Amino acid sequence: MQDFSAVLCVGHDIDLLNVRSAVLRTRFLTVSSGVPADVQRLLPERAFALMVLCHTLSQVQCKEAVKQFHGANPDGAVLAVCTLHTTFSLEEADVSVAALAGPQCMFDAVEGLQHRGMARFGRVLPT
């Protein structure tokens, strides 16, 4: 059985990745994170329902990460964490949230994806 409660976070700032991963672990069973070079290594580990793109990625890195992600997880959804200067990642994402909006905004966006049927989280932890 596939575990559709897995989330992959991608970005350059290790501290941001660690904080974001810790927050996501409060709701999801499996959270993996890494820099763009890690994506190819992390994708075969499990089926991911969601990829979170950090605002620290370039447009080229966002496009490449999404291409790799959807190649391995065709039904997976993409959430972009954006600032005013990273609007390009909106093109690649199914949904976006502001970097300073806080964790609840991210959870609300994921819930919206679930309601739209774009992400299948089979075992989301209760709130």
MARMAR-470201 format. One record per residue (C-alpha): y, x, z. Coordinates in nm, 3 decimals, padded with zeros to 5 digits. Each point is the difference from the previous one (the first is absolute). Example, Ala and Ser with C-alpha at 12.3 -4.5 7.8 and 13.67 -1.06 7.14 Angstrom:
      py      px      pz
 -00.450  01.230  00.780
  00.344  00.137 -00.066
end
This chain:
      py      px      pz
  00.000  00.000  00.000
  00.342  00.134 -00.089
  00.254  00.045  00.275
  00.317 -00.164 -00.129
  00.196  00.083  00.313
  00.070  00.357 -00.111
  00.354  00.120 -00.067
  00.111  00.320 -00.174
  00.348  00.139  00.080
  00.149  00.258 -00.235
  00.315  00.206  00.052
  00.143  00.344  00.058
  00.130 -00.020  00.357
 -00.298  00.062  00.229
  00.184 -00.138  00.304
  00.080 -00.326 -00.183
 -00.358 -00.026 -00.121
 -00.131  00.048  00.354
  00.233 -00.263  00.147
 -00.063 -00.250 -00.280
 -00.377  00.056  00.028
  00.010 -00.052  00.377
  00.190 -00.327 -00.045
 -00.240 -00.122 -00.270
 -00.301  00.086  00.219
  00.117 -00.268  00.243
 -00.099 -00.258 -00.262
 -00.243  00.162 -00.243
 -00.335  00.161  00.066
  00.038  00.300 -00.229
  00.320  00.183 -00.090
 -00.009  00.321 -00.202
  00.309  00.198 -00.088
  00.092  00.302 -00.203
  00.238  00.171 -00.234
 -00.028 -00.077 -00.373
 -00.242  00.289 -00.055
 -00.241 -00.166  00.249
 -00.026 -00.331 -00.186
 -00.281  00.111 -00.234
 -00.202  00.121  00.300
  00.063 -00.307  00.216
 -00.070 -00.274 -00.257
 -00.379  00.051 -00.025
 -00.038 -00.027  00.380
  00.018 -00.383  00.004
  00.136 -00.307 -00.174
  00.365 -00.036  00.092
  00.165 -00.342  00.002
  00.353  00.139  00.025
  00.194  00.313 -00.084
  00.333  00.062  00.173
  00.243  00.218 -00.196
  00.255  00.189  00.209
  00.361  00.030 -00.113
 -00.045  00.379 -00.004
 -00.197 -00.016 -00.326
  00.157  00.058 -00.341
 -00.027 -00.256 -00.278
 -00.260  00.214 -00.178
 -00.205  00.034  00.320
  00.015 -00.377  00.060
 -00.122 -00.074 -00.351
 -00.283  00.253  00.024
 -00.111 -00.116  00.347
 -00.003 -00.365 -00.111
 -00.195  00.086 -00.315
 -00.263  00.187  00.204
 -00.009 -00.273  00.266
 -00.049 -00.284 -00.247
 -00.261  00.205 -00.188
 -00.208  00.008  00.318
  00.113 -00.334  00.149
  00.086 -00.242 -00.281
  00.055 -00.289  00.243
  00.207  00.208  00.244
  00.365 -00.069  00.071
  00.290  00.243  00.023
  00.278 -00.016  00.259
  00.306  00.222 -00.047
  00.215  00.111  00.292
  00.345  00.040 -00.156
  00.351  00.120  00.069
  00.308 -00.061 -00.211
 -00.085  00.319 -00.187
 -00.366 -00.080 -00.078
  00.022 -00.324 -00.193
 -00.219  00.148 -00.276
 -00.311 -00.053  00.213
  00.064 -00.375 -00.022
 -00.128  00.011 -00.358
 -00.339  00.122  00.123
 -00.035 -00.226  00.304
 -00.126 -00.352  00.056
  00.237 -00.027  00.294
  00.262  00.220  00.166
  00.160  00.037  00.340
  00.306  00.187  00.118
 -00.080  00.328  00.175
  00.209 -00.095  00.304
 -00.120 -00.361  00.024
 -00.265  00.075  00.261
 -00.374 -00.058  00.027
  00.011 -00.380  00.015
  00.163 -00.011 -00.341
 -00.287  00.206 -00.141
 -00.258 -00.229  00.162
  00.182 -00.307 -00.135
 -00.006  00.150 -00.350
 -00.375  00.062  00.025
 -00.052 -00.354  00.124
  00.197 -00.122 -00.302
 -00.233  00.198 -00.226
 -00.298 -00.164  00.165
  00.144 -00.347 -00.053
  00.064  00.081 -00.366
 -00.358  00.123 -00.029
  00.104  00.352 -00.098
 -00.172  00.185  00.282
 -00.332 -00.079  00.160
 -00.014  00.107  00.360
 -00.338 -00.114  00.121
  00.037  00.119  00.356
  00.363  00.017  00.104
  00.042  00.050  00.372
  00.169 -00.287  00.183
  00.373  00.020  00.071
end
